[in-house]
Amino acid sequence: MAITAALVKELRDTTGAGMMDAKKALTETDGDMDAAVDWLRTKGLAKAAKKSGRTAAEGLVAVKVEGGKGVAVEVNSETDFVGKNAEFQEMVAGIADVAMGVSDVDALKAADMGGKTVEDVVTAKVATIGENMSVRRMAALQGDTVVSYVHNAVTDGMGKIGVLVALKGDDNGIGKQIAMHIAAVNPASLGADDLDPTVVEREKQVLTEQARESGKPEQVIEKMIEGRMKKFLSEVTLLGQSFVVNPDLTVEAAAKEAGVEVLGFKRLEVGEGIEKVEEDFAAEVAKAAQG
């Protein structure tokens, strides 16, 4: 029987198995869907489907830099324990290697990793480790120099927060200091020009209402708004922030003093923006016992 793409897709949707595994199962069973499901179950490759609904908000961020390019990849798991698993760490390191050759997370998931797609590698690992996992985000930067930093590292190049900083000019140590600043302070953007306009407008409206409640003349209110907006932008933009290493300087001034220009940055934190489901310990144990 011909193994069509539609059959492979149906089996993947039913079992959560990877594309190559689904195709092999259908080939081994001459296209018999039920037999192919059983074949995958015997190989432990259908387990991923049972895990796919679970919230994966833990895991690791891995960073890798080669020459003037750097990448950061977030790979999620259900528990923090898996992040300490050497098998999981090896997979994440391999995914970061693959990320050096692609431009976004969709391309990364479809990229080749040892004869399988990255997505299929992760699916297979779900079956062996027993937790839901996903490649959630990827970021890339280029510059004369790209510097990386990992906060709360569990092994080389991997941890809970990964930062990349692109510089124009030769780094003399300032790059890592700026990366550490970004990890700690989490700026919203590089500068005022690339800050989300809706964020700027919302803040301006709030500050305008606050200033008008003072009852002062309109020209005074305008000056108050201007000053408060300037303070707001200095607090949320990297270049305008006080440098944690030397609060007397802004990050922009510190970089200039060091002979470099900050071109951009990326900061990925594990689980950022994911709504975690809180469960009591007894419920977690009961859930684990059920598989």
Secondary structure, DSSP 8 states (H G I E B T S, - for coil): ----HHHHHHHHHHH---HHHHHHHHHHTTT-HHHHHHHHHHTT-SHHHHHTTS---EEEEEEEEETTEEEEEEEEESSHHHHT-HHHHHHHHHHHHHHTT-SSHHHHHHSEETTEEHHHHHHHHHHHH-S--EEEEEEEEESSEEEEEEES-SBTTEESEEEEEEEES--SSHHHHHHHHHHHH--SBSSGGGS-HHHHHHHHHHHHHHHHTTT--HHHHHHHHHHHHHHHHHHHBTTTSB-SS-TTSBHHHHHHHTT-EEEEEEEEETTTT-------HHHHHHHHHT-
